[in-house]
């Protein structure tokens, strides 16, 4: 009789462990919504690009001044 009760207890505990691990089925609903897309505005330039442009302008101005000092060969 003890073996039957022990076997029944083990069977009961093992059946609980199998039932508790089951995945539940869940439904997920995905709703698509259309939004207005804005055209990208002028892309912002990075710090290095802006700094490079400023340096280029100053260097070009100095080169133009030196060319004016030397004179035109034509």
N, C-alpha and C positions, 0 to 999 in steps of 0.2 A: 504494500500500500504506500509506503514511503517513497518507493521508486516512481510510482505513478504520479504522486503529488510533485515530486522533484522534477520529473520529466515534463509535467504540465506547466510548472512554473517557468522552466527554461524555455519551453515552447512559447509561452505567453510573452515573456520578456523579449525573445527574439522577434516575434511578430510585431511588437511595438516598435522595435528599432527599424524594421523594414517599412512600416507605415509612416513613421515620422520623417523619413528621408525622401519622400516623394515630392516631386516638383509640382507646384500648382500651375495651372494654365492661366495666363493673364493675357488679356488682349490689349494691344497698344494701338491707338488710333492716331494716324498722322494726317494732319490737315494742311494742305498746301494753300498758301495765301500769296497772291501776286502783289508785289509792291512796286512802286514807281522807282525806277533806277535813275539816279542822278548821274549825269555825265561827269567824269572826274575833272575837277578844275585843274588849273596849271599845277603840275607837280612841284612840290617845294624842293628846293635844292638844299643839299646838305651843307654843313659848315665848311668843309674842305673845298667844295665847288665854289661857294660864294667867295671865300678867301682867295682861291686861285684866280677867279675872274678879276678881283680888285688888283691883285699883283700884276696880272697880265696888262691891265689898263695902264698902270703906272710905268711898267717897263716899256710898253709901246710909246707912251708919251716921252720918256727919256730918250728912246731910240730916235724918235722924230726930231727932238731938239738937237741931238748930235748930228743928224743928217742935215738939218738946217744950218748948223755951224760950219760943217764941211763945205756945203754948197752943192749946187746942182751941176752935174757934169754936162748936161745937154746944152 
